Amino acid sequence: MNTPISILFALSGLVLLTGCPSDGGSGGGTVTFGGSSAPAIAYVANQGTNNVSAYTFNNTTGVLTGVTGSPFAAGTSPSSVAVSSNGSFVYVTNSGGNNLSGYTVNSTTGALTAVAGSPFAVGTTPSAVTVSPNNAFVFVANQGTNNVSAYSINSSTGVLSGVAGSPFAAGTNPAAVTVSPNGSFAYVANGGGDVSAYTINSSTGALSAVVGSPFPAGTNSSAVAVTPNGLFALVTNLGSNDISVYSINGSTGVLSVVTGSPFPVGTSPTGVAVSPDGSFVYVANQGSNNVSAFTINSATGVLAAVAGSPFSAGTSPAGVTVSPNGSFVYAANGGSSNVSAFTINSTTGVLTAVTGSPFSAGTTPSGVATPGRP
């Protein structure tokens, strides 16, 4: 999960100084689209140029190649991007336009086409977007209005329809949102230093606050993720330079702090992602220009730093994602306007720069996502 650079630095009191289809693919040299396998595509929201960079990536090497026609126009100050798990749709929050751009994905090339009715109205200063794992709903954290907008997705067209009762109240300055793998719960990291938790109505997408919500976190909470086994939630805290880890009650969604939490990370963490197998956690540190890497205990949720962590990235990495095949990490570098790519050692979690990294993006990229992997 990732959050717009300008918003995060405002919260923390800091100031930011301000091709052709891939020939890569899964072993055989072709890009995998559709079917049961997530397509090898990645998208970056460029806050400074009001567009979205699109890439295919080689499933063996991790190398990014720009999609023909990229970048694609978005709204004003796009801040966050999410891709449906089936790779059919892309949604981008436009923090300066108070709306949400929706796109269909060309199943052959990865090119984007605006869906009918896009952009869709949301709250003020939308900071983050996520798609539910079953691709039925979209949720948007609205930092300016302290709430969450919810939409149902037309599975054929990608068109959004507002959920009854939306928007739903959140905490102060909601900066990030995610949904648990089973689709039962939504969690919002609030810049005010806590986490809002909700149950999701599986039929309508309506949100209901979990008992005890919001739950305390660190200073200026900035990003949130849930482990693939659904047992733990992780929240980065930009102001206190750490990450809070919680166990999730599988019946109620209630959060309980894990022993040893919070765990130290780099300076001004702004994004967090978990590997698909649940073994590793990666954190984008905007202030220290690197990515922290951890192993996570699948039973307790305790984090342990990977040898060599943190790993150097570009300037001011604002968002991070892990590829659906679990082989690569991509970090959007807001200060250097590019994307750092790393291979993941499947045994240790150690990161190694991909050949050719970093890859060019638009100006001030603030979010990066792969299918089902914000």
Backbone torsions as a table, in degrees:
resi	resn	phi	psi	omega
1	MET	NA	151.5	-175.0
2	ASN	-145.3	162.5	-175.2
3	THR	-139.3	145.8	-176.2
4	PRO	-58.5	138.3	-175.1
5	ILE	-60.6	-48.5	-175.0
6	SER	-61.5	-37.6	-179.3
7	ILE	-69.1	-43.8	-177.3
8	LEU	-65.9	-40.6	179.9
9	PHE	-70.8	-29.0	174.4
10	ALA	-65.8	-40.3	179.7
11	LEU	-64.3	-39.7	-174.0
12	SER	-87.2	-7.2	-179.1
13	GLY	83.1	9.0	178.6
14	LEU	-95.9	164.1	177.9
15	VAL	-124.7	130.5	176.8
16	LEU	-89.3	119.6	174.8
17	LEU	-72.8	116.8	-173.0
18	THR	-89.1	NA	NA
19	GLY	NA	-136.8	-173.5
20	CYS	-127.9	160.2	-178.3
21	PRO	-59.8	152.8	-178.7
22	SER	-66.2	144.9	170.9
23	ASP	-99.1	10.2	180.0
24	GLY	-89.2	-174.4	177.3
25	GLY	156.7	-163.7	-174.0
26	SER	-89.6	83.9	174.6
27	GLY	75.7	-46.9	-173.2
28	GLY	-92.9	-0.2	175.7
29	GLY	89.5	10.4	176.3
30	THR	-120.0	149.6	179.3
31	VAL	-76.8	135.7	180.0
32	THR	-89.0	118.1	176.8
33	PHE	-125.9	146.5	173.3
34	GLY	67.5	-167.9	-179.9
35	GLY	64.9	-155.4	-177.2
36	SER	-82.8	-15.5	-179.6
37	SER	-92.9	135.7	176.6
38	ALA	-68.1	137.3	-179.0
39	PRO	-67.8	152.4	-177.6
40	ALA	-87.1	72.1	-177.7
41	ILE	-132.2	153.3	177.3
42	ALA	-143.9	146.1	-178.5
43	TYR	-132.3	143.7	-177.6
44	VAL	-127.8	128.3	176.0
45	ALA	-86.6	121.3	-177.6
46	ASN	-103.3	103.6	-173.0
47	GLN	-67.6	-31.9	-175.9
48	GLY	-82.1	-24.8	-177.5
49	THR	-112.7	5.8	174.1
50	ASN	55.9	46.2	179.7
51	ASN	-152.9	179.6	-177.0
52	VAL	-126.3	121.7	174.1
53	SER	-83.7	136.7	-179.5
54	ALA	-120.0	138.1	-178.2
55	TYR	-136.9	150.5	158.8
56	THR	-101.5	152.9	176.3
57	PHE	-126.8	146.4	179.4
58	ASN	-75.3	121.4	-175.4
59	ASN	-67.4	-13.0	178.4
60	THR	-97.6	-40.0	-174.5
61	THR	-105.7	-22.6	-177.0
62	GLY	84.2	-0.5	-179.1
63	VAL	-64.1	135.5	178.1
64	LEU	-93.9	139.1	175.4
65	THR	-130.4	129.4	-178.8
66	GLY	-62.7	137.5	176.3
67	VAL	-74.8	143.1	176.8
68	THR	-56.7	129.8	-179.7
69	GLY	94.9	-11.7	179.5
70	SER	-73.8	141.7	5.7
71	PRO	-83.6	160.3	-179.1
72	PHE	-107.1	140.2	-175.1
73	ALA	-61.7	139.6	173.5
74	ALA	-125.4	-162.7	176.9
75	GLY	-89.2	-156.9	-178.2
76	THR	-83.3	124.8	178.2
77	SER	54.4	62.5	176.6
78	PRO	-60.9	132.0	-168.5
79	SER	-115.9	-24.5	-175.1
80	SER	-155.5	154.1	-177.6
81	VAL	-139.6	143.9	175.8
82	ALA	-138.7	146.1	179.8
83	VAL	-120.9	133.2	177.0
84	SER	-60.7	152.7	-174.6
85	SER	-64.5	-24.2	177.6
86	ASN	-89.2	1.0	177.5
87	GLY	73.3	14.0	-176.2
88	SER	-86.0	-29.4	-173.5
89	PHE	-134.8	149.1	175.7
90	VAL	-127.3	137.9	178.3
91	TYR	-128.6	136.7	-175.1
92	VAL	-131.7	126.2	175.6
93	THR	-81.1	135.1	177.5
94	ASN	-110.1	98.2	-170.8
95	SER	-66.5	-28.1	179.7
96	GLY	-86.3	-16.3	-177.7
97	GLY	-107.6	-4.7	180.0
98	ASN	55.6	43.2	178.1
99	ASN	-150.7	178.2	-174.0
100	LEU	-130.0	120.9	177.2
101	SER	-86.5	136.8	177.8
102	GLY	-121.6	141.2	-176.5
103	TYR	-137.0	148.9	164.3
104	THR	-92.6	150.9	-179.3
105	VAL	-105.1	127.7	175.0
106	ASN	-66.4	121.0	-172.3
107	SER	-70.4	-10.6	178.2
108	THR	-99.3	-40.5	-172.3
109	THR	-110.6	-23.3	-174.0
110	GLY	88.7	1.9	179.3
111	ALA	-66.5	152.5	-177.3
112	LEU	-105.7	140.9	173.6
113	THR	-131.9	129.3	-178.6
114	ALA	-59.9	136.5	176.6
115	VAL	-79.3	159.3	-179.8
116	ALA	-59.1	133.7	177.6
117	GLY	88.8	-7.2	179.5
118	SER	-75.4	139.4	4.6
119	PRO	-83.6	158.6	-178.8
120	PHE	-103.2	139.6	-178.9
121	ALA	-67.2	138.1	174.5
122	VAL	-131.1	-159.4	177.3
123	GLY	-82.7	-166.5	-178.6
124	THR	-83.4	134.0	178.2
125	THR	52.7	62.9	176.9
126	PRO	-64.0	130.7	-172.2
127	SER	-111.3	-20.7	-175.1
128	ALA	-158.1	154.4	179.8
129	VAL	-141.4	147.3	173.7
130	THR	-143.9	154.4	176.5
131	VAL	-112.4	135.1	179.4
132	SER	-63.1	150.6	-176.5
133	PRO	-57.0	-29.3	179.2
134	ASN	-88.3	6.6	177.2
135	ASN	61.4	26.1	-179.5
136	ALA	-94.8	-27.3	-172.4
137	PHE	-136.8	153.4	172.1
138	VAL	-121.5	137.8	177.8
139	PHE	-125.7	137.1	-177.0
140	VAL	-126.2	128.4	175.0
141	ALA	-87.9	123.5	-177.6
142	ASN	-106.3	104.8	-172.5
143	GLN	-69.0	-33.4	-176.4
144	GLY	-79.0	-26.2	-178.1
145	THR	-111.2	4.6	174.3
146	ASN	54.9	48.5	179.5
147	ASN	-153.2	179.1	-178.4
148	VAL	-125.9	123.7	175.0
149	SER	-89.1	140.1	-178.4
150	ALA	-126.2	140.7	-177.8
151	TYR	-139.2	149.9	168.5
152	SER	-95.1	150.4	-176.6
153	ILE	-107.7	129.7	170.1
154	ASN	-73.4	116.7	-171.5
155	SER	-66.6	-18.0	179.7
156	SER	-92.0	-36.7	-171.4
157	THR	-111.7	-21.2	-175.0
158	GLY	82.8	-0.5	179.1
159	VAL	-65.5	141.7	-177.8
160	LEU	-103.0	144.1	174.1
161	SER	-128.6	133.1	-178.3
162	GLY	-62.2	138.0	176.4
163	VAL	-77.9	141.0	178.4
164	ALA	-58.0	131.3	179.7
165	GLY	93.9	-11.4	179.5
166	SER	-73.9	142.8	4.2
167	PRO	-82.5	161.6	-178.9
168	PHE	-109.3	138.1	-175.1
169	ALA	-61.5	139.6	174.5
170	ALA	-125.3	-164.8	177.0
171	GLY	-86.9	-160.9	-178.9
172	THR	-81.1	127.9	178.4
173	ASN	54.6	59.8	177.7
174	PRO	-61.0	125.2	-171.8
175	ALA	-110.1	-18.9	-174.9
176	ALA	-156.8	154.4	-179.7
177	VAL	-145.8	144.8	175.4
178	THR	-148.6	165.6	179.1
179	VAL	-122.8	141.5	178.5
180	SER	-65.1	153.8	-176.8
181	PRO	-56.9	-30.7	179.8
182	ASN	-85.5	-0.4	177.2
183	GLY	75.4	9.3	-175.6
184	SER	-86.1	-29.1	-172.3
185	PHE	-131.0	149.3	172.2
186	ALA	-122.0	144.1	179.8
187	TYR	-130.2	137.7	-178.3
188	VAL	-125.2	125.0	174.7
189	ALA	-85.4	120.2	-178.1
190	ASN	-101.5	131.9	-179.8
191	GLY	-60.0	-17.9	176.7
192	GLY	-72.1	-6.3	174.2
193	GLY	102.9	32.2	175.0
194	ASP	-152.4	179.7	-176.5
195	VAL	-126.9	122.6	174.3
196	SER	-87.3	136.9	-179.1
197	ALA	-123.7	140.7	-176.7
198	TYR	-138.1	151.4	163.2
199	THR	-92.2	148.5	-178.8
200	ILE	-110.8	125.9	174.1
201	ASN	-69.0	117.7	-172.6
202	SER	-66.9	-19.9	-179.9
203	SER	-91.1	-39.1	-172.1
204	THR	-109.3	-22.8	-175.2
205	GLY	85.5	1.5	179.6
206	ALA	-66.2	145.7	-179.2
207	LEU	-104.0	140.4	174.5
208	SER	-130.0	131.6	-177.0
209	ALA	-62.2	136.5	175.4
210	VAL	-74.3	146.0	177.9
211	VAL	-57.5	129.4	179.0
212	GLY	93.2	-9.1	-179.7
213	SER	-74.4	142.1	3.1
214	PRO	-81.9	159.3	-179.3
215	PHE	-105.6	137.1	-175.9
216	PRO	-60.8	143.3	174.7
217	ALA	-132.8	-157.4	178.4
218	GLY	-88.9	-159.5	-177.0
219	THR	-85.7	130.2	179.6
220	ASN	53.7	62.5	178.0
221	SER	-58.8	134.9	-166.3
222	SER	-128.0	-21.7	-177.6
223	ALA	-153.5	157.4	-177.4
224	VAL	-147.7	144.9	176.4
225	ALA	-148.2	158.0	175.0
226	VAL	-122.0	138.5	-179.5
227	THR	-67.4	152.3	-177.4
228	PRO	-58.3	-27.0	177.9
229	ASN	-81.6	-2.8	177.0
230	GLY	72.9	10.2	-175.4
231	LEU	-89.1	-23.3	-172.1
232	PHE	-136.5	146.4	172.3
233	ALA	-115.3	142.8	-179.4
234	LEU	-125.7	133.8	-177.2
235	VAL	-131.2	121.3	175.8
236	THR	-83.1	143.6	-178.4
237	ASN	-119.5	104.2	-173.3
238	LEU	-62.2	-38.6	-175.0
239	GLY	-79.7	-25.7	-178.1
240	SER	-108.7	4.5	173.8
241	ASN	54.4	48.6	179.1
242	ASP	-152.7	176.7	179.2
243	ILE	-129.4	126.6	178.0
244	SER	-89.6	137.6	178.7
245	VAL	-122.8	136.0	-177.6
246	TYR	-129.8	147.4	167.5
247	SER	-87.7	146.2	-177.9
248	ILE	-107.6	127.1	172.5
249	ASN	-72.2	117.2	-173.7
250	GLY	-65.2	-19.5	-179.7
251	SER	-92.2	-37.1	-172.1
252	THR	-111.3	-21.7	-174.8
253	GLY	84.4	0.0	179.7
254	VAL	-63.3	142.2	-179.6
255	LEU	-102.0	139.2	175.3
256	SER	-130.1	134.9	-176.0
257	VAL	-66.8	134.4	178.1
258	VAL	-78.0	146.6	177.9
259	THR	-55.2	130.1	179.1
260	GLY	91.8	-12.0	-179.4
261	SER	-76.5	141.8	5.2
262	PRO	-83.7	158.8	180.0
263	PHE	-106.6	137.9	-177.7
264	PRO	-68.6	143.8	174.2
265	VAL	-129.6	-157.2	177.3
266	GLY	-81.4	-163.1	-176.8
267	THR	-86.4	130.7	177.2
268	SER	54.4	63.4	178.3
269	PRO	-67.1	135.0	-174.7
270	THR	-128.7	-5.8	-178.8
271	GLY	-151.9	150.8	178.6
272	VAL	-145.1	141.3	177.7
273	ALA	-144.7	149.2	179.4
274	VAL	-116.8	139.4	178.3
275	SER	-64.2	150.3	-176.6
276	PRO	-58.0	-28.0	178.2
277	ASP	-87.1	-0.6	177.0
278	GLY	77.3	10.0	-176.1
279	SER	-83.1	-32.1	-169.8
280	PHE	-130.9	150.6	176.9
281	VAL	-124.2	135.9	-179.4
282	TYR	-126.0	135.6	-176.0
283	VAL	-126.0	126.7	175.4
284	ALA	-84.4	122.2	-178.8
285	ASN	-105.9	102.4	-173.3
286	GLN	-66.7	-34.4	-175.6
287	GLY	-81.5	-25.0	-177.3
288	SER	-111.4	6.1	172.7
289	ASN	57.6	45.2	-179.5
290	ASN	-154.4	177.8	-179.9
291	VAL	-124.3	122.2	175.3
292	SER	-84.1	141.8	-178.8
293	ALA	-126.7	138.9	-178.6
294	PHE	-137.8	152.3	160.7
295	THR	-91.1	151.6	178.0
296	ILE	-124.2	129.7	178.7
297	ASN	-71.0	120.5	-173.5
298	SER	-68.9	-16.6	-179.8
299	ALA	-97.2	-36.1	-173.7
300	THR	-109.8	-21.4	-176.4
301	GLY	83.6	-0.6	-179.1
302	VAL	-67.6	137.8	179.6
303	LEU	-98.7	143.2	174.9
304	ALA	-133.0	130.1	-177.2
305	ALA	-62.9	137.4	174.9
306	VAL	-74.1	145.1	178.4
307	ALA	-56.4	131.0	179.2
308	GLY	90.1	-8.7	-179.9
309	SER	-72.6	141.9	4.2
310	PRO	-83.8	162.7	-178.1
311	PHE	-108.8	135.9	-174.8
312	SER	-63.2	137.1	174.5
313	ALA	-122.9	-160.9	174.8
314	GLY	-82.0	-160.3	-178.9
315	THR	-84.7	126.9	176.0
316	SER	55.1	60.0	175.9
317	PRO	-62.0	126.2	-173.1
318	ALA	-107.6	-19.9	-178.6
319	GLY	-149.5	157.4	-178.1
320	VAL	-146.0	145.1	176.2
321	THR	-143.3	158.5	174.2
322	VAL	-113.5	136.1	-179.8
323	SER	-62.5	151.8	-179.2
324	PRO	-58.7	-26.9	178.7
325	ASN	-83.9	-0.9	175.6
326	GLY	73.9	12.2	-175.3
327	SER	-95.7	-20.3	-170.6
328	PHE	-136.8	151.2	171.9
329	VAL	-117.3	136.3	176.3
330	TYR	-123.9	132.5	179.5
331	ALA	-123.6	128.0	177.9
332	ALA	-86.1	120.1	-175.4
333	ASN	-99.9	102.4	-174.8
334	GLY	-65.8	-31.7	-177.2
335	GLY	-83.1	-26.5	-178.7
336	SER	-109.9	2.8	173.6
337	SER	55.1	49.0	177.6
338	ASN	-154.0	-179.7	-177.5
339	VAL	-124.5	122.3	173.9
340	SER	-84.9	136.6	-180.0
341	ALA	-122.6	137.5	-178.2
342	PHE	-133.7	146.3	166.6
343	THR	-89.7	148.3	179.8
344	ILE	-104.1	126.6	170.7
345	ASN	-71.7	116.7	-171.9
346	SER	-66.7	-16.5	179.5
347	THR	-93.1	-41.9	-172.1
348	THR	-107.5	-22.7	-174.4
349	GLY	85.4	0.2	179.4
350	VAL	-63.4	142.1	-179.8
351	LEU	-102.4	139.1	175.7
352	THR	-130.3	132.2	-177.3
353	ALA	-59.9	135.4	175.6
354	VAL	-72.2	145.0	176.3
355	THR	-56.0	128.2	179.6
356	GLY	93.2	-9.3	179.9
357	SER	-73.3	141.9	3.9
358	PRO	-83.5	160.8	-179.1
359	PHE	-106.6	141.0	-174.9
360	SER	-63.4	141.9	174.5
361	ALA	-131.7	-168.6	174.0
362	GLY	-79.1	-167.7	-179.0
363	THR	-82.2	133.0	177.9
364	THR	53.0	60.3	175.0
365	PRO	-63.7	132.5	-174.0
366	SER	-119.7	-6.5	179.4
367	GLY	-157.2	150.4	178.5
368	VAL	-142.6	142.3	-179.0
369	ALA	-151.3	149.6	169.8
370	THR	-119.6	169.9	-174.8
371	PRO	-54.0	121.2	179.1
372	GLY	67.6	8.7	-174.6
373	ARG	-129.6	83.7	178.5
374	PRO	-66.7	NA	NA
